[in-house]
Amino acid sequence: MIRTTLLSASLLAIKERGLLDEYLRELSPEHRRYIESMVGMGWAPFEIGMAHYGALDRLRLSSTEQYEIGLEVGGRVNQSLIGTALRLAGEAGATPWTALAQLPRLWTRMLDGGAVGLYQLGPKDARLELRGCPLARYAYCRNGWRGMIVGAVTPLCRRIFNNDIPELTDDNRYAMHAAWA
């Protein structure tokens, strides 16, 4: 299962870019009806998430644009209650580790299945791994996740950098390296 709010955030970004009609053409009629009728903060079958992200991949957006969409989603989170809490935590001396440590819990609120691994490589250096998640096969998801991490962690540091770790990425897992100042 996948949260409809996660799907809706992608849809909003695609709509804002004038790509909604093109995206909808990439869906089967059944998936299109489901996605067009989504409401609230419920759960959708994982099949819908796969259809959604598969259609987004077929739009062939640049990796930069996919990343920017993820960054927007992360920015929207920062405008919510979680973002306010992160900013306050930053003022109280919290670090990016404070936010990153919440990822396993947040993951279970967005997706039912898979797991998040977080590994400290240095004081300001981490490896993040998502395992058991077929969404990892979509470039849109991988680039968007990178942007979301930057959007979520930025309030707690001056600057963050992250990149894929290709040798730890396949159709069911994704890994990224993050470092910040």
C-alpha positions in Angstrom: 0.0 0.0 0.0 1.1 3.6 -0.6 -0.2 6.8 0.8 -2.4 8.8 -1.6 -0.9 12.0 -0.2 2.4 10.9 -1.7 0.8 10.3 -5.1 -1.1 13.6 -4.9 2.1 15.5 -4.2 3.6 14.2 -7.4 0.4 14.9 -9.3 0.4 18.5 -8.1 4.0 19.0 -9.3 3.2 17.5 -12.7 0.1 19.7 -13.0 2.0 22.8 -12.1 4.4 22.0 -14.9 1.6 21.6 -17.5 2.2 17.9 -17.9 -1.0 16.4 -16.4 -2.6 15.5 -19.7 0.5 13.9 -21.0 0.9 11.9 -17.7 -2.8 10.8 -17.8 -2.3 9.4 -21.3 0.5 7.2 -20.0 -2.0 5.4 -17.6 -4.3 2.5 -18.4 -8.0 3.6 -18.2 -8.4 1.7 -14.9 -5.4 3.3 -13.2 -6.4 6.7 -14.6 -9.9 6.4 -13.1 -8.5 5.4 -9.8 -5.9 8.2 -9.7 -8.4 10.9 -10.8 -10.8 9.9 -8.0 -8.3 9.8 -5.1 -9.3 11.8 -2.1 -8.0 12.4 1.4 -5.1 10.9 3.2 -5.9 7.2 2.6 -4.0 4.3 1.3 -3.9 3.1 -2.3 -2.9 -0.4 -3.6 0.8 -0.7 -4.4 -0.2 -1.5 -8.0 -1.5 2.1 -8.3 1.8 3.5 -7.1 3.7 1.3 -9.6 1.4 2.6 -12.4 1.8 6.2 -11.2 5.5 6.2 -11.1 5.8 4.1 -14.3 3.8 6.8 -16.1 6.0 9.5 -14.6 9.1 7.7 -15.8 7.6 7.4 -19.3 7.3 11.3 -19.4 11.1 11.2 -19.6 11.7 14.3 -17.4 15.3 15.1 -16.9 16.9 13.8 -13.7 17.3 17.5 -12.6 13.5 18.1 -13.0 12.7 14.9 -11.2 15.1 16.0 -8.4 13.5 19.4 -8.3 10.0 17.9 -7.9 11.3 15.9 -5.0 12.8 19.0 -3.5 9.4 20.7 -3.8 7.7 17.9 -2.0 10.4 18.1 0.7 9.8 21.8 0.9 6.0 21.3 1.3 6.8 19.0 4.2 8.9 21.8 5.7 5.9 24.1 5.6 3.9 21.6 7.6 4.0 20.8 11.3 6.9 18.5 10.7 8.8 21.4 9.1 8.1 23.7 12.0 9.3 21.1 14.4 12.5 20.6 12.4 13.2 24.3 12.3 12.6 24.6 16.0 14.9 21.5 16.6 17.5 23.2 14.4 17.4 26.3 16.6 17.8 24.0 19.6 21.0 22.5 18.2 19.6 19.5 16.3 21.6 18.2 13.3 20.6 16.5 10.1 21.0 13.2 12.0 17.9 14.3 13.9 15.8 14.3 10.8 17.5 11.3 9.1 16.8 9.2 12.2 13.1 9.7 11.6 13.2 8.3 8.1 12.3 4.6 9.0 9.3 5.8 11.0 8.2 8.2 8.2 8.7 5.5 5.6 6.1 3.3 7.3 3.7 6.2 7.2 4.1 6.6 3.4 4.6 3.0 2.2 3.5 -0.4 3.5 6.5 -2.5 2.7 10.3 -2.3 2.4 12.6 -0.8 4.9 15.1 2.1 5.4 18.7 1.6 6.5 20.7 4.6 7.7 24.5 4.3 8.1 26.7 6.9 9.7 29.9 7.1 7.6 31.3 10.1 9.4 30.1 13.1 11.6 28.4 14.7 8.6 28.3 11.8 6.2 25.6 9.1 5.7 24.5 6.3 3.5 20.8 5.8 3.1 19.4 2.6 1.7 15.8 1.7 0.8 15.3 -2.0 0.5 12.4 -4.2 -0.6 10.8 -1.4 -2.6 10.0 -2.0 -6.2 9.6 1.7 -6.7 13.4 1.9 -6.8 13.2 0.8 -10.5 11.9 4.2 -11.4 14.3 7.0 -12.1 11.6 9.5 -11.1 11.4 7.9 -7.6 15.2 7.8 -7.1 15.8 11.4 -8.2 12.7 12.5 -6.3 13.8 10.8 -3.1 17.2 12.6 -3.3 15.3 15.9 -3.6 13.0 15.1 -0.7 16.0 14.3 1.6 17.6 17.6 0.7 14.2 19.4 1.3 13.7 17.7 4.7 17.3 18.2 6.0 18.1 21.7 4.7 16.6 23.4 7.8 19.2 21.7 9.9 22.4 22.5 8.0 23.9 25.2 5.8 24.2 22.9 2.7 23.6 19.2 1.8 24.9 17.2 -1.1 23.7 13.7 -2.1 24.2 11.3 -5.0 23.2 7.8 -6.0 25.2 4.7 -5.2 24.7 2.7 -8.4 26.3 -0.5 -7.1 23.7 -0.6 -4.3 20.7 0.2 -6.5 18.5 -2.2 -8.5 14.8 -2.8 -9.1 14.0 -3.3 -5.4 16.6 -1.2 -3.6 18.1 2.2 -3.7 21.1 3.8 -2.0 22.3 7.3 -1.7 25.3 9.1 -0.1 24.6 12.3 1.7 27.1 14.8 3.2 26.4 18.2 4.7 28.0 21.3 6.1 
